[in-house]
Every structure is written in C-alpha cells, then in structure tokens.
Amino acid sequence: MQDERERRIKERAFELWQREGSLDGRSLAHWLQAEREIKKRTKRKRRLAMSSA
C-alpha cells in the first residue's frame, strides 16, 4: 500500500512539474503539494466508504 501511495505522489508531482513548465528547483514543493493532495483524496474516499457502509 505504501508503494502505491508513493507511486501516486510521484505521478502527481510530475504532473505539477510539467504544468509549471518543467522548471528545475521546485521538486520538493511539487512533492509536498502532491502528498497533500493524495492525502486529502484518500481521506475523502475513506469518508465516502464509511458513510455508504
């Protein structure tokens, strides 16, 4: 599960990097933003799953 989470973060960070013009020097910022987004999505999915159970 951790590998899947890390893969999703890596993919999202890459998307953010591309969206900003593929400039160097912002990899940490992209990674941290991707982590926040994935965490938020995961929490939302868990809430939805719990409310429908």
C-alpha positions in Angstrom: 0.0 0.0 0.0 2.8 2.4 0.8 4.4 1.7 -2.6 1.0 2.5 -4.3 0.8 5.8 -2.3 4.3 6.7 -3.2 3.7 6.0 -6.9 0.6 8.2 -6.9 2.5 11.0 -5.2 5.4 10.7 -7.7 2.9 10.8 -10.7 1.1 13.8 -9.3 4.4 15.7 -8.5 5.5 15.0 -12.1 2.2 16.4 -13.4 2.7 19.6 -11.3 6.2 19.9 -12.6 5.0 19.7 -16.1 2.1 22.1 -15.6 4.6 24.7 -14.2 6.8 24.5 -17.3 9.2 21.7 -16.2 11.5 24.1 -14.4 14.2 22.8 -12.1 14.4 23.7 -8.4 10.8 23.1 -7.3 10.8 19.3 -6.8 10.4 19.4 -3.1 7.5 21.9 -3.4 5.8 19.7 -6.0 6.3 16.6 -3.9 4.8 18.2 -0.8 1.9 19.5 -2.7 1.3 16.1 -4.3 1.5 14.5 -0.8 -1.2 16.9 0.5 -3.5 16.3 -2.5 -3.2 12.5 -2.3 -3.8 12.5 1.5 -6.9 14.7 1.0 -8.2 12.4 -1.7 -7.6 9.3 0.5 -9.4 10.8 3.4 -12.3 11.8 1.2 -12.5 8.2 -0.2 -12.5 6.7 3.3 -15.2 9.0 4.4 -17.4 8.1 1.5 -16.8 4.4 2.0 -17.7 4.7 5.7 -20.9 6.7 5.0 -22.1 4.2 2.4 -21.4 1.2 4.7 
